[in-house]
Amino acid sequence: MFRRTFWFTAGAAAGVWATTKVNRKLKQLTPESLAARTADKAVEAGHRLKDFALDIKSGMAQREAELNDVLGIGESEARELPAQRRLVALETAHERYGKQQYPQQQNSTHSYNRNEDH
């Protein structure tokens, strides 16, 4: 009799354990759970990518400093930005043709801005 009771209790415990395991797996496979896990992994990947980019940036700055030291380029030299290409082109055209219309516009039926929708 005790054998039957033992095996009945063992079977019931195994059934409860198996049911609990199956229910946990089913909850992990619901769309909400899958979406939450995917979002967590995306955020984690974003953080790893950000850390990687910061490492690359600091490595670039360190290497640039090393190259500047080797080449003898000091940071005290002020760098001048190049002139804007459009302004230089317009000034050159004004010098060549004056303030008149440019040759390609004299007999043109289009306005200066060809990107107009009308």
C-alpha positions in Angstrom: 0.0 0.0 0.0 2.8 2.4 0.8 4.3 1.6 -2.6 1.2 2.6 -4.4 1.0 5.8 -2.4 4.7 6.6 -3.1 4.3 6.0 -6.8 1.0 8.0 -6.9 2.7 10.9 -5.2 5.8 10.7 -7.4 3.6 10.6 -10.5 1.5 13.6 -9.3 4.7 15.6 -8.6 6.2 14.7 -12.0 2.9 15.9 -13.6 2.9 19.2 -11.7 6.6 19.7 -12.6 6.0 18.9 -16.3 2.9 21.2 -16.4 4.8 24.1 -14.9 7.6 23.6 -17.3 5.3 23.6 -20.3 3.4 26.6 -19.1 6.6 28.6 -18.7 7.7 27.7 -22.2 4.3 28.7 -23.6 4.5 32.1 -21.8 8.0 32.6 -23.3 6.6 32.0 -26.8 3.7 34.5 -26.6 4.0 37.5 -29.0 4.3 40.0 -26.2 7.1 38.0 -24.6 8.9 37.6 -27.9 8.5 41.4 -28.7 9.9 42.3 -25.2 12.9 40.0 -25.6 13.6 41.3 -29.1 13.4 44.9 -27.9 15.7 44.2 -25.0 18.2 42.6 -27.4 18.0 45.6 -29.7 18.7 48.0 -26.9 21.6 45.9 -25.8 23.0 45.8 -29.3 22.6 49.6 -29.5 24.6 50.0 -26.4 27.3 47.7 -27.6 27.4 49.6 -30.9 27.6 53.0 -29.1 30.5 51.7 -27.0 32.3 50.4 -30.1 31.9 53.8 -31.8 33.2 55.6 -28.7 36.2 53.2 -28.6 36.9 53.9 -32.3 36.6 57.6 -31.8 39.0 57.6 -28.9 41.5 55.4 -30.8 41.3 57.8 -33.8 42.0 60.8 -31.6 44.9 59.0 -29.9 46.4 58.0 -33.3 45.9 61.5 -34.7 47.8 62.9 -31.7 50.6 60.4 -32.3 50.8 61.3 -36.0 50.8 65.1 -35.2 53.7 64.5 -32.7 55.7 62.5 -35.2 55.1 65.0 -38.1 55.7 68.0 -35.8 52.3 69.6 -36.5 51.4 71.7 -33.5 47.8 72.5 -32.5 48.8 76.2 -32.2 48.5 76.7 -36.0 45.1 78.1 -36.8 43.5 76.4 -39.8 41.6 78.5 -42.2 38.5 77.0 -43.8 38.3 76.9 -47.6 36.0 79.4 -49.3 32.6 78.1 -50.3 32.7 76.8 -53.9 29.5 78.4 -55.0 30.6 81.8 -53.8 33.9 81.5 -55.5 32.2 80.4 -58.7 29.8 83.3 -58.6 32.6 85.8 -57.9 34.6 84.4 -60.9 31.5 84.6 -63.1 30.8 88.2 -62.0 34.4 89.2 -62.8 34.2 87.5 -66.3 30.7 88.6 -67.4 30.0 91.5 -65.0 26.5 91.7 -63.4 24.8 90.8 -66.6 23.1 87.5 -67.2 25.4 84.6 -67.9 25.5 83.3 -71.5 23.5 80.1 -70.7 20.7 82.3 -69.3 20.4 84.9 -72.0 18.2 83.0 -74.4 16.8 80.5 -71.9 13.0 80.0 -71.4 13.7 78.6 -68.0 14.0 80.5 -64.8 17.3 80.4 -62.9 15.9 77.7 -60.6 15.2 74.7 -62.7 13.9 72.7 -59.7 10.6 74.5 -59.6 7.5 72.4 -59.8 5.5 74.8 -61.9 
